[in-house]
Amino acid sequence: MVNRMSEIKVVIVDNHPIVVEGLKKVLESQSDIKIIGCFNNGTETLSFLTKNAVDLLLLDRNVSDYSGMELCKAIRALQPNMALLMLTNCSEKGVILQTLEQGVNGYLLKSISVDSLICSVREALGGRLTFCREVTRILKEPSDSATVGISKLTKREKQILKMVSEGKTSNMIAQELNLSSLTVDTHRKNILNKCKAKNVAELTKMAMHQGMLL
């Protein structure tokens, strides 16, 4: 989470110069935001991230030398605490869900309004998962691949699943729900078993399919 009293350092990665210029103009209209780098490929982006701390990165999934998924994974490995927002034209539900599995803080379409973009940037910097209105609508659509396991969960388990998918630890959940950490860990194991999920990433995907994180 970024300290709002400090300057927010932002990087833009997009292979269309006109998009980059538009984003720079919008973001730098905010007094506390500074664009410290603009790149059109993954190689230069990753090189920059090895040497510079960044608060937020706006990423188009279509760059010349990396796939969107590969670049997300590489970026996360270098700066796991940085806010990462996907800003693209691709509105396929499967792609959105796959991208979310790579640890992005949000998924936005380039049709987003200026006000909504600024709002999403602020939400991501605050540690929240954020979507534009169209992506929210897409994610709420029924999916044939949505897991049946979610329906088997108790009300408490669904509550804990949502919190786990938001990145909260067992200790954080225990404090918020006034439970012991052991009780929360037991619930987490039961959730994994009922949903037949291997890890939190799979649980998050299931929760997204069910619209539980929206």
C-alpha positions as CSV (number, residue, x, y, z in Angstrom):
1,M,0.0,0.0,0.0
2,V,1.4,3.4,-1.0
3,N,1.8,6.3,1.4
4,R,-0.3,9.0,-0.2
5,M,2.1,11.7,1.3
6,S,4.9,10.5,-1.0
7,E,5.2,10.8,-4.8
8,I,3.6,7.8,-6.6
9,K,6.0,6.4,-9.2
10,V,4.2,4.9,-12.2
11,V,5.5,3.0,-15.3
12,I,3.5,2.6,-18.5
13,V,4.0,-0.4,-20.9
14,D,2.2,-0.1,-24.2
15,N,3.4,-0.5,-27.8
16,H,1.2,2.4,-29.1
17,P,2.8,5.8,-28.6
18,I,-0.5,7.7,-28.8
19,V,-1.9,5.6,-26.0
20,V,1.2,6.2,-23.9
21,E,1.0,9.9,-24.4
22,G,-2.7,9.9,-23.5
23,L,-2.1,8.0,-20.3
24,K,0.8,10.2,-19.3
25,K,-1.3,13.3,-19.7
26,V,-4.2,11.8,-17.7
27,L,-2.1,10.4,-14.8
28,E,0.2,13.4,-14.5
29,S,-2.8,15.6,-14.1
30,Q,-2.8,14.1,-10.6
31,S,-0.4,16.2,-8.4
32,D,1.1,13.2,-6.6
33,I,1.7,10.9,-9.6
34,K,5.0,10.9,-11.6
35,I,5.6,8.8,-14.7
36,I,9.1,7.5,-14.3
37,G,9.2,5.2,-17.3
38,C,7.4,4.3,-20.6
39,F,8.2,1.2,-22.6
40,N,6.9,-0.7,-25.6
41,N,8.4,-4.1,-24.8
42,G,9.0,-6.5,-22.0
43,T,12.8,-6.7,-22.1
44,E,13.3,-3.0,-21.4
45,T,10.5,-3.0,-18.8
46,L,12.1,-5.9,-16.8
47,S,15.5,-4.3,-17.0
48,F,14.1,-1.1,-15.6
49,L,12.3,-2.9,-12.8
50,T,15.5,-4.6,-11.7
51,K,17.0,-1.1,-10.9
52,N,14.0,1.0,-9.9
53,A,11.3,0.8,-7.3
54,V,7.9,1.4,-8.8
55,D,4.5,1.9,-7.1
56,L,2.2,1.1,-10.0
57,L,2.6,-0.3,-13.5
58,L,0.0,-0.1,-16.3
59,L,0.4,-2.9,-18.7
60,D,-1.0,-3.7,-22.1
61,R,-1.1,-7.5,-22.6
62,N,0.1,-7.1,-26.2
63,V,3.8,-6.2,-26.3
64,S,6.3,-7.3,-29.0
65,D,8.6,-9.7,-27.1
66,Y,6.5,-11.3,-24.4
67,S,3.0,-12.7,-24.0
68,G,0.8,-10.9,-21.5
69,M,0.9,-13.9,-19.0
70,E,4.7,-14.3,-19.3
71,L,5.3,-10.6,-18.7
72,C,3.0,-10.5,-15.7
73,K,4.7,-13.4,-14.1
74,A,8.2,-11.9,-14.7
75,I,7.1,-8.5,-13.4
76,R,5.6,-10.1,-10.2
77,A,8.8,-12.0,-9.6
78,L,10.8,-8.7,-9.6
79,Q,8.5,-6.5,-7.7
80,P,5.8,-8.6,-5.8
81,N,4.5,-5.6,-3.8
82,M,4.0,-3.2,-6.7
83,A,0.4,-2.5,-7.9
84,L,0.0,-4.0,-11.4
85,L,-2.9,-3.1,-13.6
86,M,-3.7,-4.7,-17.0
87,L,-5.0,-2.1,-19.4
88,T,-5.9,-3.7,-22.8
89,N,-8.5,-4.2,-25.5
90,C,-9.0,-7.9,-24.8
91,S,-12.4,-8.6,-23.2
92,E,-12.4,-12.4,-23.3
93,K,-13.5,-13.8,-20.0
94,G,-11.0,-16.7,-20.1
95,V,-8.1,-14.3,-20.7
96,I,-9.3,-12.0,-17.9
97,L,-9.4,-14.9,-15.4
98,Q,-6.0,-16.2,-16.5
99,T,-4.5,-12.8,-16.1
100,L,-5.9,-12.5,-12.6
101,E,-4.2,-15.7,-11.7
102,Q,-0.9,-14.0,-12.4
103,G,-1.4,-11.6,-9.5
104,V,-2.6,-8.4,-11.2
105,N,-4.4,-5.9,-9.0
106,G,-7.0,-5.2,-11.7
107,Y,-8.1,-5.6,-15.3
108,L,-9.3,-2.6,-17.3
109,L,-10.4,-2.1,-20.9
110,K,-9.0,0.9,-23.0
111,S,-12.6,2.1,-23.4
112,I,-12.5,3.1,-19.7
113,S,-13.3,6.7,-18.9
114,V,-10.7,9.1,-17.5
115,D,-12.4,9.3,-14.1
116,S,-12.8,5.6,-13.8
117,L,-9.1,5.0,-14.7
118,I,-8.0,7.4,-12.0
119,C,-10.4,5.7,-9.5
120,S,-9.0,2.2,-10.5
121,V,-5.4,3.5,-10.1
122,R,-6.2,4.7,-6.6
123,E,-8.0,1.4,-5.7
124,A,-5.0,-0.6,-6.9
125,L,-2.6,1.6,-4.9
126,G,-4.8,1.0,-1.9
127,G,-4.4,-2.8,-2.2
128,R,-7.8,-3.4,-3.6
129,L,-8.8,-5.5,-6.7
130,T,-10.3,-3.2,-9.3
131,F,-12.2,-3.6,-12.6
132,C,-13.8,-1.3,-15.1
133,R,-17.6,-1.5,-15.4
134,E,-17.5,-3.7,-18.6
135,V,-15.1,-6.2,-17.1
136,T,-17.2,-6.4,-14.0
137,R,-20.2,-7.2,-16.2
138,I,-18.2,-9.9,-18.1
139,L,-17.1,-11.6,-14.9
140,K,-20.6,-11.7,-13.5
141,E,-21.9,-13.7,-16.6
142,P,-22.6,-17.4,-15.8
143,S,-19.8,-19.7,-16.8
144,D,-20.0,-23.4,-17.7
145,S,-16.7,-24.0,-16.0
146,A,-17.8,-22.5,-12.6
147,T,-17.1,-25.0,-9.9
148,V,-19.8,-26.9,-8.1
149,G,-17.6,-27.0,-5.0
150,I,-18.4,-23.4,-4.0
151,S,-22.1,-24.3,-3.5
152,K,-21.0,-26.9,-0.9
153,L,-19.4,-24.4,1.3
154,T,-21.0,-23.1,4.5
155,K,-21.7,-19.4,4.9
156,R,-18.6,-19.0,7.1
157,E,-16.5,-20.9,4.6
158,K,-17.6,-18.7,1.8
159,Q,-16.8,-15.6,3.9
160,I,-13.3,-16.9,4.6
161,L,-12.8,-17.9,0.9
162,K,-13.6,-14.4,-0.1
163,M,-11.1,-13.0,2.4
164,V,-8.4,-15.5,1.4
165,S,-9.0,-14.6,-2.3
166,E,-8.5,-10.9,-1.4
167,G,-5.0,-11.8,-0.1
168,K,-5.7,-11.8,3.6
169,T,-3.6,-14.1,5.9
170,S,-5.1,-16.5,8.4
171,N,-4.0,-14.1,11.2
172,M,-5.7,-11.2,9.6
173,I,-8.9,-13.2,9.0
174,A,-8.8,-14.5,12.6
175,Q,-8.6,-10.9,14.0
176,E,-11.4,-9.6,11.7
177,L,-13.8,-12.5,12.4
178,N,-12.8,-12.9,16.1
179,L,-11.7,-16.5,15.6
180,S,-8.5,-18.3,16.4
181,S,-5.8,-18.8,13.7
182,L,-6.2,-22.5,14.2
183,T,-9.9,-22.3,13.4
184,V,-9.3,-20.3,10.3
185,D,-6.6,-22.7,9.1
186,T,-9.1,-25.6,9.6
187,H,-11.7,-23.7,7.5
188,R,-9.1,-23.2,4.8
189,K,-8.3,-26.9,4.6
190,N,-12.0,-27.7,4.5
191,I,-12.5,-25.2,1.7
192,L,-9.6,-26.7,-0.3
193,N,-11.0,-30.2,0.1
194,K,-14.6,-29.3,-0.8
195,C,-13.5,-27.3,-3.9
196,K,-10.9,-29.9,-4.9
197,A,-8.4,-27.0,-5.3
198,K,-4.7,-27.3,-5.0
199,N,-3.9,-23.8,-3.8
200,V,-5.1,-20.3,-3.2
201,A,-4.7,-19.3,-6.9
202,E,-7.2,-22.0,-7.9
203,L,-9.6,-20.9,-5.1
204,T,-9.3,-17.3,-6.3
205,K,-10.2,-18.4,-9.8
206,M,-13.2,-20.3,-8.5
207,A,-14.4,-17.3,-6.5
208,M,-14.0,-15.1,-9.6
209,H,-16.1,-17.5,-11.6
210,Q,-18.9,-17.2,-9.0
211,G,-18.7,-13.4,-8.8
212,M,-17.7,-13.6,-5.2
213,L,-14.9,-10.9,-5.5
214,L,-17.0,-8.3,-7.3
